[in-house]
Amino acid sequence: MTSAARLRRALGTHWYAWTMTAPVVLVIGVIIGYPLVRGAFLSLTDADEANVARDIGVNHIPATYHFTGLDNYRAVLTDGVFWGRLGWTATWTVACVTLTFTIGLALASLLNRTLRGRTFYRLALILPWAIPAFISVFTWRMLYNEKNGLLNKVLAGGGIDTVPWLNDPSWAKLSVIAVNVWLGVPFMLVALLGGLQSIPGELHEAAETDGASPWQRFVHITVPGLRAVSSTVILLSTIWTFNMFPVIFLLTRGGPGDATEILVTYAYRLSFVDSPRDFSASATWGVLILLLLSLAAVVHRRALRKQGEEW
């Protein structure tokens, strides 16, 4: 059977599925596909705000930028700025994912037990997830205010000096990590709680009957039972944290100086903040970010495949 015949057969058999998915594929192609291709193209040029096509009144000025090949990539990868931002972005991502996973697992383990007010605690812990991120970040920004923030007022009440939460590089890094962890724990909690509830209770009962300690039951039953869920939520959290633009931009705008600048906020700065706006460099950073996250996804897929073979 030829390829055309197989295609016609597939369309004839699954025409309803193709009809339902076609609008989604079209929307994704327009919203994601075109900007992605356009960004990859601009990364191979010298486009900036002075040479792109634009309209001034009724006059149209055509684009005059040129194709430069891989020059932008060579420039970025040989620049210490990229590696410095990458180092902090990796540190920020590892710290946030580790803390959110650890806290989420601890809270999920507590809420998986029978205790009074469990429903209330679940709602309270999920609340940060229900609040729009920009509102949460602005609230934390007010709490971190060096002169009038609630946190420093509480410290002052205890006789502790004012802390420059967002004005000192080290404190600013700790502050943005704390906010992102606060925002990320509810997702980890919900996902891991679902994973815990899918583990048969008979396994824990049998292990307890055989004299296994709580720690042994956790290591030999809970951890293996959560392996698939854990790997998935860690990958998703890594991607989200790596690209967590709102927390960094709205809380510190990458400051003080460039202490909390991550890759995605620097790419935004090149295209929308700095003058002249450098669209080609910004697109180059965006493509490199995509490649790094794609590499993480490939590693995750291979790890899952290896786990499946071991099981």
C-alpha positions in Angstrom: 0.0 0.0 0.0 1.4 3.4 -1.0 1.8 6.3 1.4 -1.0 8.2 -0.3 -3.4 5.2 0.1 -2.5 4.9 3.7 -3.1 8.6 4.2 -6.5 8.4 2.5 -7.4 5.4 4.6 -6.4 7.1 7.9 -8.3 10.2 6.9 -11.4 8.1 6.0 -11.2 6.1 9.2 -10.4 8.9 11.6 -12.0 11.9 9.9 -13.9 13.0 13.0 -10.8 13.1 15.1 -9.0 15.1 12.4 -11.9 17.5 12.1 -11.9 18.1 15.9 -8.1 18.6 16.2 -7.7 20.7 13.0 -8.8 24.0 14.6 -6.5 23.4 17.6 -3.5 22.6 15.3 -4.3 25.7 13.3 -4.4 28.0 16.4 -1.2 26.5 17.8 0.5 27.0 14.4 -0.5 30.6 14.3 0.2 31.5 18.0 3.3 29.3 18.5 4.6 28.0 15.2 4.9 31.3 13.3 6.6 33.3 16.2 9.0 30.4 16.7 10.0 30.3 13.0 10.1 34.1 12.8 12.4 34.2 15.9 14.7 31.6 14.5 15.0 33.6 11.3 15.7 36.9 13.1 18.4 35.2 15.1 20.3 34.7 11.8 20.1 38.4 10.9 21.3 41.7 12.3 17.7 43.1 12.8 17.3 45.9 15.3 14.9 48.8 15.7 16.8 50.9 13.1 16.6 48.5 10.2 13.3 46.6 10.5 10.3 47.4 8.4 8.1 50.1 10.1 5.5 52.7 9.3 6.0 56.4 10.2 2.7 58.2 9.6 1.7 57.3 6.0 5.2 56.4 5.0 6.4 52.8 5.0 10.1 52.2 5.5 11.2 48.7 4.2 13.4 46.4 6.2 17.2 46.8 5.5 18.6 44.1 7.8 20.8 41.4 6.4 21.4 37.7 6.8 24.4 37.1 9.1 24.3 33.3 9.6 25.5 32.0 12.9 27.4 35.3 13.9 24.8 36.1 16.6 25.3 32.6 18.2 29.0 32.9 18.2 28.8 36.4 19.7 26.5 35.2 22.5 28.3 32.0 23.3 31.7 33.7 23.5 30.3 36.5 25.7 30.6 36.1 29.5 27.2 37.7 30.0 25.4 34.6 28.6 27.3 32.2 30.8 26.9 34.4 33.9 23.1 34.6 33.3 23.0 30.8 32.6 24.8 30.1 35.9 22.4 32.1 38.0 19.4 30.7 36.0 20.6 27.2 36.7 21.1 27.9 40.4 17.7 29.6 40.6 16.0 26.7 38.9 17.7 23.9 40.9 17.0 25.8 44.2 13.4 26.5 43.4 12.6 23.0 42.1 14.3 21.2 45.0 12.6 23.3 47.6 9.1 23.1 46.0 9.4 19.4 45.5 10.7 18.7 49.1 8.0 21.0 50.7 5.3 19.7 48.4 6.1 16.1 49.2 6.2 16.8 53.0 2.9 18.5 52.9 1.3 15.9 50.6 2.5 13.1 53.0 0.8 15.0 55.9 -2.4 15.6 54.1 -2.6 12.0 52.9 -3.2 11.0 56.4 -6.5 11.2 58.3 -6.5 14.3 60.4 -9.1 16.8 61.6 -9.6 19.8 59.2 -7.8 18.1 56.3 -10.1 19.8 53.8 -9.4 23.2 55.2 -5.7 22.7 55.1 -5.9 21.5 51.5 -7.8 24.6 50.5 -5.4 26.9 52.4 -2.3 25.4 50.9 -3.7 25.5 47.3 -4.8 29.1 47.7 -1.5 30.6 46.4 -2.2 28.7 43.1 -5.6 30.3 42.8 -4.3 33.8 43.0 -3.0 35.4 39.8 0.8 35.4 39.8 1.2 39.1 39.3 -1.0 39.9 42.3 1.0 37.5 44.5 4.3 39.1 43.3 3.1 42.6 43.9 1.9 41.6 47.4 5.3 40.1 48.2 6.9 43.3 46.8 5.0 45.3 49.4 6.0 42.9 52.1 9.6 43.2 51.1 9.6 47.0 51.1 12.7 48.1 53.1 11.1 51.0 54.9 7.4 50.2 55.2 7.2 46.5 54.5 5.5 44.2 57.0 8.5 41.8 57.2 10.9 44.6 58.3 8.3 46.0 60.8 8.1 42.6 62.4 11.9 42.3 62.6 12.1 45.9 64.0 9.6 44.9 66.7 12.0 42.1 67.7 15.0 44.5 67.8 16.5 43.2 64.5 18.0 45.6 62.0 16.2 46.3 58.7 16.9 43.8 55.9 17.4 45.1 52.4 15.3 42.3 50.9 15.4 43.6 47.3 18.3 46.1 47.4 21.1 43.7 48.3 22.2 41.1 45.6 22.3 38.2 48.0 19.1 39.0 49.8 17.4 39.7 46.5 18.3 36.2 45.2 16.9 34.6 48.4 13.8 36.8 48.1 12.9 35.8 44.6 13.5 32.1 45.4 11.2 32.3 48.4 8.4 33.9 46.3 8.7 31.3 43.5 8.7 28.5 46.0 5.6 29.9 47.6 3.9 30.0 44.2 5.1 26.5 43.2 4.4 24.4 46.2 0.6 24.1 45.6 1.2 22.5 42.2 3.7 20.0 43.7 1.3 19.4 46.6 -1.7 18.5 44.3 0.3 16.4 41.9 2.2 14.4 44.6 -1.0 14.0 46.8 -2.7 12.4 43.8 0.4 10.1 43.4 0.3 9.1 47.0 -3.4 8.3 46.9 -2.8 6.0 43.9 -0.4 3.8 45.9 -2.3 0.8 47.3 -2.7 1.1 51.1 -2.3 -2.7 51.3 1.4 -2.3 50.6 2.0 0.0 53.6 -0.1 -2.3 55.8 1.8 -5.4 54.8 5.2 -3.6 55.3 4.1 -2.4 58.7 3.0 -5.9 59.6 6.4 -7.2 58.6 8.0 -4.7 61.0 9.1 -2.0 58.5 9.7 1.4 60.0 8.0 4.6 58.7 11.3 5.6 57.0 11.7 2.1 55.4 8.1 2.2 54.1 8.7 5.7 52.7 12.0 4.7 50.9 10.8 1.3 49.6 7.1 1.9 48.9 6.4 5.6 48.6 9.4 6.7 46.6 9.1 4.0 43.9 5.3 4.5 43.8 5.8 8.2 43.1 8.6 7.8 40.6 6.6 8.5 37.4 4.7 11.4 39.0 7.8 12.9 40.5 9.8 12.8 37.2 7.0 14.5 35.4 6.3 17.3 37.9 10.1 17.9 38.2 10.4 18.3 34.5 7.4 20.7 34.3 8.6 22.7 37.3 12.1 23.0 35.8 10.7 24.3 32.5 8.3 26.8 34.3 11.0 28.0 36.7 13.6 28.3 34.0 11.2 30.7 32.2 9.6 32.3 35.2 9.5 35.8 33.8 6.8 37.3 36.1 8.5 36.7 39.5 11.9 38.1 38.4 10.6 41.0 36.3 7.8 42.2 38.6 9.7 41.7 41.8 13.2 43.0 41.0 13.3 43.7 37.3 16.6 41.7 37.3 18.2 43.9 40.0 19.8 45.2 42.0 22.0 45.8 39.1 21.8 42.5 37.2 22.0 40.2 40.3 18.7 38.4 39.7 18.6 38.6 35.9 17.8 35.2 34.3 18.0 34.3 30.6 14.4 35.0 29.7 14.3 38.4 31.4 17.6 39.4 29.7 16.2 38.4 26.3 13.1 40.6 27.0 15.4 43.5 28.0 17.3 43.3 24.8 14.1 43.5 22.7 11.9 45.8 24.7 13.9 47.8 27.3 17.4 48.6 26.1 18.0 51.2 23.4 18.6 50.5 20.6 16.4 47.4 20.7 18.3 44.4 19.4 15.8 42.0 18.0 18.3 39.6 16.5 20.2 39.2 19.8 17.0 38.7 21.7 15.9 36.1 19.2 19.2 34.3 19.6 18.9 34.2 23.3 15.3 32.8 22.9 16.5 30.1 20.5 19.3 29.1 22.9 16.8 28.9 25.8 14.5 26.7 23.7 17.5 24.4 22.9 18.4 24.1 26.6 14.9 23.2 27.6 14.6 20.7 24.7 17.8 19.1 25.9 16.3 18.8 29.4 13.1 17.2 27.9 15.2 14.7 26.0 17.1 13.7 29.1 13.9 13.3 31.0 12.4 11.1 28.2 15.5 8.8 28.2 15.4 8.6 32.0 11.7 7.5 31.9 12.5 4.9 29.2 15.3 3.6 31.3 13.0 3.4 34.4 10.5 1.5 32.3 13.1 -1.0 31.2 14.3 -1.5 34.8 10.7 -2.2 35.9 
